Each structure stands twice: as structure tokens, then as C-alpha cells.
Amino acid sequence: MELITLGLNEVFSGGVIWAVIIGALIGVTIGSIPGLEPAGVMAILLPLTFSMEPLFGVTLLLGVYGGAWYGGAIPAILMNTPGTPVAVLTTYDGYPMAKRGEGKKALSIAYTSSFFGGIISVLSLVFFAPMLSQVATLFGSAEFAMLALLGMVFVVLAHNKFAIEAAAMIGLGMFLGTIGIDRSYNTQVYTFDESFLLAGIPLVPAVIGLFAMSQAYILLSKKSGDSFKTKLEGSGHFSGFTVLLRNKVTAIRSAILGVVMGLLPGVGEFGSQFFSYTLAQKFSKNPEEFGNGAEAGIVASETSNNAVTASVMIPLLAFGIPADALMAMLLSVFMVHNYIPGPRLFAEHPEFISGLYVSLFFMNVFVFAYLTFASKYIVNITRIRGRFIGALIFVLAFLGAYSQNYQITDALIALGFSVIGYIMKRNNIPAVPIILGLVLGPVFLDRMRQALGVSNGEFGIFIDRPISLTLLTLTIGSIAIFTISKLKAR
């Protein structure tokens, strides 16, 4: 009760509640516009959060993140176009329901399922993050090196068909992470005597270029008549709870899968949604309905992807290891304010942790209530033309990259990454591994160097320590299982 009271006081007396509301409204709007991803807008907002209070900045970004997954169901159901990439499976059953004149009912199911998954995800964060942070006290350099390696391997394997491309991109990210001053030997690495590279490749311009500006190019290249006019039809606007209770087993199973998948780097919403939908169809009494307007299909899809939104923060808060590019952005906010993830964060800043929990609970309640009563107005957002949005994003992204340090070189770095990101998007090459390689690569290399320094160069330190051995075994086992499955498929 003390923690709850502390969190409520932090959120409502410090103005954090406005960050949650503003972030959630931005997120819902982003999710409602096809082709606009939350990562790009979060990247634009990222430099602004550095000048804010830590909890204010983090909750603003989390509001965008969580709200977008809710809003992505609107175009997925009404237009057969996912508002966010993770809403793809929602189109399978949501759009057929909308074509039958049950658009309001389908949206109600999506909102209710998202709310259920979001609340379960926050509860998992509340209970598991402090426990795992205590486990982190047992970690040394060898364990953190193996954890970073496991995270990078999971990111590669999670891309499945594009695993080779993902491995190449994470290697590129690791290489970019080596640029700057090598403090072990006090030498310059790949700086070419350029002063702006002495501190390395800045994360914020790289994120803005890869996700925001590259998306702006995609939107700017669209045809002029890319706006849509949608409308809500049918009844059952408040029938979501009834449907959820009717499919409670599917909802609970999907929520658990979402929480578990959120803990695995690189797997996240895509993996949880795929497994949840597949299992829902497998255990259904009427599997032939899936893809033709099955209520359970929407429940599985929306519950699972929203169950990831808070659980994905557990590795970040407990170990300081980001599970995806969005969490890497949050990590940069923590580091700017000297909030070091791990046991120290829970011990030294309990008000921050409590406020974070309360903010996430409130965000889910607010977004659910807002969408339930405002959907008929939100659907009009689809009338906005993609070119206008693209031009606006490009200008804001360029200003955001410059405003971090007020250096034109940061804006030029963002511009360079935007070209790389655009080429990658056009060729279906995943961009997330670059960011995770840029973040996790230096962690892996530094911790590896420290561990070998302690052991006088003996690699046996990674086998002699039980936790390190377990993580190394998981890494090798994951690669072996993936390789065997691919060989069998051939």
C-alpha cells in the first residue's frame, strides 16, 4: 500500500498524468493512421524527453507505445490495413466482421481484449521485475556478456525467414558501436580524425533516421489519392466483455504467451501474436471460422500483442538489456538522467518505479475508455493524406535530431541513416537489429573484455560460473534448434 500511495502521489501531484494522457492520445492517433509506425514518432519525441523529469519523459514514450497498439486495430478492422505492423492478424477476422456490418462489435472485442492483455502485462511487470532485479545482483561480467549475446541471438532467430539479413544488420550495429574512443587503450577507432565521431555514433539520430525519416520517405512516395473514408456500422459497441468471457480460455492463454514472449529479445508482439492465434485456431471447436470473422481470432491477436507492452520492460528494468528498439530508446532516457536499471534503481528510486506502475495502469484504463466512446470520430483520421504526414514527420525528425545537441552533424547522421533505413524498408531488410547491435554490441564487448581480464584470458570463466554456463547453453541450444528446423524444412 505504501508503494501504491507513493506511485499515486508521484503521478497525480507531479503532472505525470498529463504525460500519460498526451502520449496515449498521440499513440492512438498514430495507430489509427495506416503506414505510420510508433517507433518513428517515439524517435522524434526522444530528444524532447531528455529535458523532462525522468518519469514524465518515460511515461510520455510509453503512452505512445501502448496507445498505438490499441489504435492499430481501427484500420485493421475497418480498412483491412493494419495501423501498426503487429495488427496484421487482426485483419484476418476483424475485416470480415466489418464487411458483415459488425464493425462496432469487432472494435469492441479488440479494445476489450487489448485492455485485458495490457492489465495482465502491467501486473507481470509489477511482480516479476523486482524479483529478477535481485537475480541481477548475482551477475558479473561473464553473466552480462552471455546475456547480451543471448539477446542478440534471439533477435536474429526471431526474424526467421530473414535471419541472415538480421545477423548481418546486428553485425553492422556492433561495428558502428565500436566507433569512437576505445577507453581501454585510449585510441581512436574508425573516427577518421573527425571530432564529431569521438563519442561514437549517437543513438538518437540513428533511431530517428532509421525509423522516422525513412518512414517519411515511404509516405512521401505514396500516390496523392491515398486517403480513405471509413464508417462504423452495426451494433454491439459494448459487447466486448461478453465475447471475452465467452473466450476466457483463449484470452488467458494469449495473455500468458504475450507476457512470456515479451521477456525474449526480438520476439515480442510478432511471436506472441502468431503463437496465440495458431493455438486459438487449433483448440477451437470451429477452426474453419478463423479468417472468416471468428471472434476468438480477434481476442487471441489483440490480447497477445498488448500483453507484451509492459512485460517487455522487465529485462530492461531488471538487467538493463533492451528487448527491442523501443526499449533501447527508453534506456537512453534512463541513462541521460543517471537512472541505472537493476537493483539500484528499485532501491534508490522507489518513487520512480511506483509511478511507472501506476502510469501504465492508468494508461490502459484511459485508452480503453477513450476508444470506447470516441471511435466514431477517430476513424476520420484515415482521411489525412500520407504525403502530408510524411512531410510533417520529415521536418520534425530533422529538427529532433538537431535539437539533441544542437549540432548539424547529428542531423546529417540522421539523414544518412534515413537513406539506409529507406533502402532496407524497400527490400524487407529488418532495421531493428542495427539498433540492438548498436546498444548490445558495446555491452557484450566490454563485459567480455572485463571477464577475460579477470580470468587472465581464460575462456573457462564462461563455463565455470553456473549462470553464465546456463545462458551460454541457451544460446548454443537456440542456434542448434533453429538450424535443425531449417534443415528439416528444406
C-alpha positions as CSV (number, residue, x, y, z in Angstrom):
1,M,0.0,0.0,0.0
2,E,2.9,2.3,0.7
3,L,4.2,1.8,-2.9
4,I,0.8,2.3,-4.4
5,T,0.3,5.6,-2.4
6,L,3.8,6.7,-3.4
7,G,3.1,6.0,-7.0
8,L,-0.3,7.8,-7.0
9,N,1.3,10.8,-5.4
10,E,4.1,10.8,-7.9
11,V,1.7,10.6,-10.9
12,F,-1.1,13.0,-9.8
13,S,0.9,15.6,-8.0
14,G,3.9,15.8,-10.4
15,G,1.9,16.3,-13.6
16,V,2.9,12.9,-14.9
17,I,-0.8,12.2,-15.6
18,W,-0.7,14.7,-18.4
19,A,2.3,12.9,-20.0
20,V,0.3,9.7,-19.9
21,I,-2.7,11.3,-21.5
22,I,-0.8,13.2,-24.1
23,G,1.3,10.2,-25.0
24,A,-1.7,7.9,-25.2
25,L,-3.6,10.3,-27.5
26,I,-0.6,10.6,-29.8
27,G,-0.2,6.8,-29.8
28,V,-3.9,6.1,-30.6
29,T,-3.7,8.7,-33.4
30,I,-0.5,7.0,-34.8
31,G,-2.0,3.6,-34.7
32,S,-5.1,4.8,-36.5
33,I,-3.1,6.0,-39.5
34,P,-2.0,3.2,-41.8
35,G,1.7,3.2,-42.6
36,L,2.7,5.3,-39.6
37,E,4.7,3.3,-37.0
38,P,5.0,4.3,-33.3
39,A,8.8,3.8,-33.5
40,G,9.2,6.8,-35.8
41,V,7.1,9.2,-33.6
42,M,8.8,7.9,-30.5
43,A,12.1,8.7,-32.1
44,I,11.0,12.2,-32.9
45,L,9.9,12.7,-29.2
46,L,13.0,11.1,-27.8
47,P,15.2,14.3,-27.7
48,L,12.4,16.2,-26.0
49,T,12.2,13.8,-23.1
50,F,15.9,14.4,-22.2
51,S,14.9,17.8,-20.8
52,M,11.9,16.4,-18.9
53,E,11.7,14.8,-15.5
54,P,12.6,11.1,-15.9
55,L,9.1,9.7,-15.1
56,F,7.5,12.3,-17.2
57,G,9.6,11.5,-20.3
58,V,9.4,7.7,-19.9
59,T,5.6,7.7,-19.4
60,L,5.2,10.0,-22.5
61,L,7.0,7.5,-24.6
62,L,5.2,4.5,-23.0
63,G,1.9,6.2,-23.7
64,V,2.7,6.5,-27.4
65,Y,3.9,2.9,-27.4
66,G,0.8,1.4,-25.6
67,G,-1.7,3.7,-27.3
68,A,-0.5,2.8,-30.8
69,W,-1.1,-1.0,-30.3
70,Y,-4.7,-0.1,-29.3
71,G,-5.3,2.2,-32.2
72,G,-3.8,-0.1,-34.8
73,A,-6.9,-2.3,-34.6
74,I,-9.1,0.5,-36.1
75,P,-7.8,0.5,-39.7
76,A,-7.1,-3.3,-39.4
77,I,-10.8,-4.0,-38.8
78,L,-12.4,-1.2,-40.9
79,M,-10.0,-1.0,-43.8
80,N,-8.2,-4.4,-43.9
81,T,-4.9,-2.4,-43.4
82,P,-3.1,-2.8,-40.1
83,G,-2.4,0.5,-38.4
84,T,0.7,-1.0,-36.8
85,P,2.7,-4.0,-38.0
86,V,1.6,-6.1,-35.1
87,A,-2.1,-5.7,-36.1
88,V,-1.7,-7.9,-39.2
89,L,-3.5,-10.9,-37.7
90,T,-6.4,-8.7,-36.5
91,T,-7.3,-8.1,-40.2
92,Y,-7.9,-11.8,-40.7
93,D,-11.1,-11.8,-38.6
94,G,-11.8,-8.1,-37.9
95,Y,-12.3,-7.1,-41.6
96,P,-14.7,-10.0,-42.4
97,M,-16.8,-8.9,-39.4
98,A,-16.8,-5.3,-40.6
99,K,-17.9,-6.4,-44.1
100,R,-20.8,-8.2,-42.4
101,G,-21.8,-5.0,-40.8
102,E,-20.3,-5.8,-37.4
103,G,-17.6,-3.2,-37.3
104,K,-18.6,-1.8,-33.9
105,K,-18.7,-5.2,-32.4
106,A,-15.3,-6.2,-33.8
107,L,-13.7,-2.9,-32.4
108,S,-15.3,-3.5,-29.0
109,I,-13.8,-7.0,-28.9
110,A,-10.4,-5.6,-30.0
111,Y,-10.5,-2.8,-27.3
112,T,-11.6,-5.2,-24.5
113,S,-9.0,-7.8,-25.4
114,S,-6.3,-5.2,-25.6
115,F,-7.3,-3.9,-22.2
116,F,-7.2,-7.3,-20.7
117,G,-3.8,-8.1,-22.2
118,G,-2.4,-4.7,-21.1
119,I,-3.5,-5.1,-17.5
120,I,-2.1,-8.6,-17.2
121,S,1.2,-7.3,-18.7
122,V,1.4,-4.5,-16.1
123,L,0.8,-7.0,-13.3
124,S,3.6,-9.2,-14.7
125,L,5.9,-6.1,-14.6
126,V,4.9,-5.3,-11.0
127,F,5.6,-8.9,-9.7
128,F,8.5,-10.1,-11.9
129,A,10.7,-7.0,-12.4
130,P,11.7,-6.7,-8.7
131,M,12.3,-10.4,-8.4
132,L,14.6,-10.5,-11.5
133,S,16.4,-7.4,-10.4
134,Q,17.5,-9.3,-7.3
135,V,18.8,-12.1,-9.6
136,A,20.8,-9.4,-11.4
137,T,22.9,-9.0,-8.1
138,L,24.3,-12.4,-8.9
139,F,25.6,-11.3,-12.3
140,G,29.2,-10.4,-13.0
141,S,30.9,-9.5,-16.3
142,A,30.7,-13.1,-17.6
143,E,27.0,-13.3,-17.0
144,F,26.2,-9.9,-18.5
145,A,28.3,-10.8,-21.6
146,M,26.4,-14.0,-22.1
147,L,23.1,-12.3,-21.5
148,A,23.9,-9.7,-24.2
149,L,25.0,-12.4,-26.6
150,L,21.7,-14.4,-25.9
151,G,19.7,-11.3,-26.5
152,M,21.4,-10.6,-29.9
153,V,21.0,-14.3,-30.9
154,F,17.3,-14.2,-30.0
155,V,16.9,-11.0,-32.1
156,V,18.4,-12.8,-35.1
157,L,16.4,-16.0,-34.7
158,A,13.2,-14.1,-34.2
159,H,13.3,-12.8,-37.7
160,N,13.1,-16.4,-39.0
161,K,13.0,-16.1,-42.8
162,F,15.2,-13.0,-42.6
163,A,17.7,-14.4,-40.1
164,I,20.7,-14.0,-42.3
165,E,19.8,-10.4,-43.0
166,A,19.1,-9.8,-39.3
167,A,22.5,-11.3,-38.4
168,A,24.2,-9.0,-40.9
169,M,22.4,-6.0,-39.6
170,I,23.2,-6.8,-35.9
171,G,26.8,-7.2,-37.0
172,L,26.7,-3.8,-38.7
173,G,25.2,-2.4,-35.5
174,M,28.0,-3.9,-33.4
175,F,30.6,-2.4,-35.8
176,L,29.0,1.0,-35.5
177,G,29.1,0.6,-31.7
178,T,32.9,0.3,-31.8
179,I,33.4,3.8,-33.4
180,G,34.8,6.4,-31.1
181,I,37.4,6.4,-28.3
182,D,38.5,2.9,-27.1
183,R,38.9,3.8,-23.4
184,S,40.9,0.6,-22.7
185,Y,43.7,1.7,-24.9
186,N,42.8,5.4,-25.2
187,T,42.9,5.2,-29.0
188,Q,40.6,6.4,-31.7
189,V,38.6,3.7,-33.6
190,Y,37.3,4.4,-37.1
191,T,36.9,8.2,-36.4
192,F,39.0,9.3,-39.4
193,D,40.1,12.2,-37.2
194,E,36.6,13.6,-37.2
195,S,35.8,15.2,-33.8
196,F,32.0,14.5,-34.0
197,L,32.7,10.8,-34.1
198,L,34.9,10.8,-30.9
199,A,31.9,10.0,-28.8
200,G,30.7,7.3,-31.2
201,I,27.6,7.0,-33.3
202,P,24.8,8.8,-31.3
203,L,21.8,6.6,-30.7
204,V,19.1,9.2,-31.1
205,P,20.0,10.4,-34.6
206,A,20.4,6.8,-35.7
207,V,17.0,5.8,-34.3
208,I,15.4,8.9,-35.9
209,G,16.9,8.3,-39.3
210,L,16.2,4.5,-39.4
211,F,12.6,4.7,-38.2
212,A,11.1,8.2,-38.5
213,M,12.8,9.8,-41.6
214,S,12.8,6.5,-43.6
215,Q,9.1,6.1,-42.9
216,A,8.6,9.7,-44.1
217,Y,10.2,8.7,-47.5
218,I,7.7,5.8,-47.8
219,L,4.8,8.2,-47.1
220,L,6.1,10.8,-49.4
221,S,6.3,8.3,-52.3
222,K,2.7,7.4,-52.0
223,K,0.1,8.4,-54.6
224,S,-1.9,11.5,-54.0
225,G,-5.2,9.7,-53.6
226,D,-4.2,7.5,-50.7
227,S,-6.8,8.8,-48.2
228,F,-9.7,6.6,-47.1
229,K,-13.2,7.2,-45.9
230,T,-14.4,4.7,-43.4
231,K,-17.5,4.4,-41.3
232,L,-18.7,2.4,-38.3
233,E,-21.6,0.1,-38.8
234,G,-23.7,-2.3,-36.8
235,S,-24.4,-2.6,-33.1
236,G,-22.7,-4.3,-30.2
237,H,-20.4,-1.4,-29.4
238,F,-20.2,-2.6,-25.7
239,S,-20.3,-6.3,-26.4
240,G,-16.5,-6.9,-26.0
241,F,-16.7,-8.0,-22.3
242,T,-19.3,-10.6,-23.1
243,V,-17.2,-12.0,-26.0
244,L,-14.1,-12.0,-23.8
245,L,-15.9,-14.0,-21.1
246,R,-17.1,-16.4,-23.8
247,N,-13.5,-16.9,-24.9
248,K,-11.8,-16.6,-21.5
249,V,-9.5,-19.6,-22.0
250,T,-8.2,-18.1,-25.3
251,A,-7.8,-14.7,-23.6
252,I,-5.8,-16.1,-20.6
253,R,-3.6,-18.3,-22.8
254,S,-2.9,-15.4,-25.1
255,A,-2.1,-13.1,-22.3
256,I,0.4,-15.6,-20.7
257,L,2.0,-16.1,-24.1
258,G,2.3,-12.4,-24.6
259,V,4.0,-11.9,-21.2
260,V,6.5,-14.8,-21.8
261,M,7.3,-13.6,-25.3
262,G,7.9,-10.1,-24.1
263,L,10.8,-11.4,-22.0
264,L,12.6,-12.7,-25.1
265,P,14.6,-10.1,-27.0
266,G,13.4,-9.7,-30.6
267,V,10.4,-11.9,-30.3
268,G,7.8,-9.6,-28.8
269,E,4.5,-8.9,-30.3
270,F,5.0,-10.8,-33.6
271,G,5.9,-14.1,-31.9
272,S,3.2,-13.9,-29.3
273,Q,0.5,-12.9,-31.8
274,F,1.4,-15.8,-34.2
275,F,1.6,-18.4,-31.5
276,S,-1.6,-17.2,-29.8
277,Y,-3.6,-17.1,-33.0
278,T,-2.3,-20.6,-34.0
279,L,-3.2,-22.1,-30.7
280,A,-6.6,-20.5,-30.6
281,Q,-7.4,-22.0,-34.0
282,K,-6.0,-25.4,-33.0
283,F,-8.1,-25.7,-29.9
284,S,-11.2,-24.1,-31.3
285,K,-14.4,-26.2,-31.9
286,N,-14.9,-24.3,-35.1
287,P,-11.4,-23.8,-36.6
288,E,-12.9,-23.2,-40.1
289,E,-14.2,-19.8,-38.8
290,F,-10.8,-18.4,-38.4
291,G,-10.0,-16.0,-41.2
292,N,-13.7,-15.5,-41.8
293,G,-14.7,-13.4,-38.8
294,A,-14.0,-15.5,-35.8
295,E,-14.4,-13.6,-32.5
296,A,-11.7,-15.8,-30.9
297,G,-9.3,-14.8,-33.6
298,I,-9.5,-11.1,-32.6
299,V,-9.3,-12.0,-28.9
300,A,-6.1,-14.0,-29.4
301,S,-4.5,-11.4,-31.6
302,E,-5.2,-8.3,-29.6
303,T,-4.7,-9.9,-26.2
304,S,-1.3,-11.3,-27.0
305,N,0.2,-8.2,-28.6
306,N,-0.9,-5.9,-25.8
307,A,0.3,-8.4,-23.2
308,V,3.8,-7.6,-24.4
309,T,3.7,-3.8,-23.9
310,A,4.7,-3.9,-20.2
311,S,6.4,-7.3,-19.8
312,V,8.9,-6.2,-22.5
313,M,10.2,-3.7,-19.9
314,I,11.1,-6.5,-17.4
315,P,14.6,-7.3,-19.0
316,L,15.2,-3.5,-19.3
317,L,14.4,-2.7,-15.6
318,A,16.0,-5.8,-14.1
319,F,19.2,-6.2,-16.2
320,G,19.4,-3.1,-18.4
321,I,19.0,-5.2,-21.5
322,P,16.6,-3.7,-24.1
323,A,14.4,-6.3,-25.8
324,D,13.7,-4.2,-28.9
325,A,14.4,-0.8,-30.4
326,L,11.7,0.9,-28.5
327,M,13.1,-0.2,-25.2
328,A,16.5,0.9,-26.4
329,M,15.0,4.4,-26.6
330,L,13.7,4.2,-23.1
331,L,17.2,3.0,-21.9
332,S,18.7,6.2,-23.4
333,V,16.2,8.2,-21.3
334,F,17.3,6.3,-18.1
335,M,21.0,6.8,-18.8
336,V,20.6,10.6,-19.5
337,H,19.1,11.0,-16.0
338,N,21.6,8.6,-14.5
339,Y,18.9,6.1,-13.6
340,I,20.8,2.8,-13.9
341,P,18.5,-0.2,-14.4
342,G,18.9,-3.0,-11.9
343,P,18.6,-3.5,-8.2
344,R,19.9,0.0,-7.6
345,L,17.0,1.6,-9.5
346,F,14.5,-0.3,-7.3
347,A,16.3,0.7,-4.1
348,E,17.3,4.3,-4.8
349,H,14.2,5.4,-6.8
350,P,11.2,3.6,-5.5
351,E,9.0,6.6,-6.3
352,F,10.0,6.3,-10.0
353,I,9.2,2.6,-10.1
354,S,5.9,3.0,-8.3
355,G,4.9,6.0,-10.5
356,L,5.8,3.9,-13.6
357,Y,3.4,1.1,-12.4
358,V,0.5,3.5,-11.7
359,S,1.1,5.3,-15.0
360,L,0.9,2.1,-17.0
361,F,-2.3,1.1,-15.2
362,F,-3.9,4.4,-15.9
363,M,-2.8,4.5,-19.5
364,N,-4.7,1.2,-20.2
365,V,-7.8,2.5,-18.4
366,F,-7.7,5.9,-20.2
367,V,-7.1,4.5,-23.7
368,F,-9.8,1.8,-23.3
369,A,-12.4,4.4,-22.2
370,Y,-11.3,6.9,-24.8
371,L,-11.6,4.5,-27.7
372,T,-14.9,3.0,-26.5
373,F,-16.6,6.4,-26.7
374,A,-14.5,8.2,-29.4
375,S,-14.1,5.7,-32.2
376,K,-16.7,7.2,-34.5
377,Y,-14.5,10.4,-34.5
378,I,-11.1,8.7,-34.7
379,V,-11.9,6.9,-37.9
380,N,-11.9,10.2,-39.7
381,I,-8.1,10.4,-39.2
382,T,-7.8,8.0,-42.2
383,R,-8.8,10.9,-44.5
384,I,-5.4,12.5,-43.9
385,R,-3.2,12.1,-46.9
386,G,0.1,10.2,-46.5
387,R,2.2,12.8,-48.3
388,F,1.2,15.5,-45.8
389,I,2.0,13.2,-42.8
390,G,5.3,12.3,-44.4
391,A,6.4,15.9,-45.0
392,L,5.5,16.8,-41.4
393,I,7.4,13.8,-40.0
394,F,10.5,14.5,-42.0
395,V,10.7,18.2,-40.8
396,L,10.0,17.2,-37.2
397,A,12.6,14.3,-37.3
398,F,15.3,16.6,-38.8
399,L,14.6,19.2,-36.1
400,G,14.6,16.5,-33.4
401,A,17.9,15.1,-34.5
402,Y,19.5,18.6,-34.4
403,S,17.9,19.6,-31.1
404,Q,19.5,16.9,-29.1
405,N,23.0,18.5,-29.0
406,Y,22.3,21.5,-31.4
407,Q,24.9,20.1,-33.8
408,I,24.3,19.9,-37.5
409,T,26.4,16.7,-37.7
410,D,23.7,14.9,-35.7
411,A,21.1,15.9,-38.2
412,L,23.4,14.8,-41.0
413,I,23.9,11.4,-39.3
414,A,20.1,11.0,-39.1
415,L,19.9,11.9,-42.8
416,G,22.5,9.2,-43.6
417,F,20.7,6.6,-41.6
418,S,17.4,7.6,-43.2
419,V,18.7,6.6,-46.6
420,I,19.9,3.3,-45.2
421,G,16.5,2.8,-43.5
422,Y,14.6,3.5,-46.7
423,I,16.6,1.1,-48.7
424,M,16.1,-1.6,-46.0
425,K,12.3,-1.0,-45.9
426,R,12.1,-1.2,-49.7
427,N,13.9,-4.5,-49.6
428,N,12.3,-6.0,-46.5
429,I,15.5,-6.0,-44.5
430,P,14.9,-5.6,-40.8
431,A,16.2,-2.4,-39.2
432,V,15.7,-3.2,-35.5
433,P,18.8,-5.4,-35.3
434,I,21.0,-2.4,-36.2
435,I,19.8,-0.5,-33.1
436,L,20.1,-3.5,-30.8
437,G,23.6,-4.2,-32.2
438,L,24.5,-0.6,-31.5
439,V,23.2,-0.9,-27.9
440,L,24.0,-4.5,-27.0
441,G,27.3,-4.8,-29.0
442,P,29.3,-2.5,-26.8
443,V,27.8,-4.2,-23.7
444,F,28.9,-7.6,-25.0
445,L,32.4,-6.5,-26.0
446,D,33.1,-4.5,-22.8
447,R,31.8,-7.2,-20.5
448,M,33.7,-9.9,-22.5
449,R,36.9,-7.9,-22.1
450,Q,36.3,-7.4,-18.4
451,A,35.6,-11.1,-17.8
452,L,38.7,-12.2,-19.7
453,G,40.8,-9.7,-17.8
454,V,39.6,-11.2,-14.5
455,S,40.4,-14.7,-15.7
456,N,43.8,-13.8,-17.3
457,G,42.4,-14.6,-20.8
458,E,40.9,-18.0,-19.9
459,F,37.6,-18.6,-21.7
460,G,36.7,-21.1,-19.0
461,I,35.2,-18.3,-16.9
462,F,32.1,-18.5,-19.0
463,I,31.8,-22.3,-18.2
464,D,32.9,-22.3,-14.6
465,R,30.1,-19.9,-13.5
466,P,26.7,-21.6,-13.4
467,I,24.6,-18.7,-14.6
468,S,27.0,-17.9,-17.4
469,L,27.0,-21.5,-18.4
470,T,23.2,-21.6,-18.4
471,L,23.0,-18.6,-20.7
472,L,25.7,-19.9,-23.0
473,T,23.9,-23.3,-23.2
474,L,20.6,-21.5,-24.1
475,T,22.4,-19.5,-26.8
476,I,24.0,-22.6,-28.4
477,G,20.8,-24.6,-28.0
478,S,18.7,-21.9,-29.6
479,I,21.0,-21.8,-32.6
480,A,21.1,-25.6,-32.9
481,I,17.3,-25.9,-32.8
482,F,16.9,-23.2,-35.3
483,T,19.4,-24.7,-37.7
484,I,17.9,-28.2,-37.4
485,S,14.4,-26.9,-38.0
486,K,15.6,-25.1,-41.2
487,L,17.4,-28.2,-42.5
488,K,14.3,-30.3,-41.9
489,A,12.2,-27.7,-43.7
490,R,14.5,-27.9,-46.7
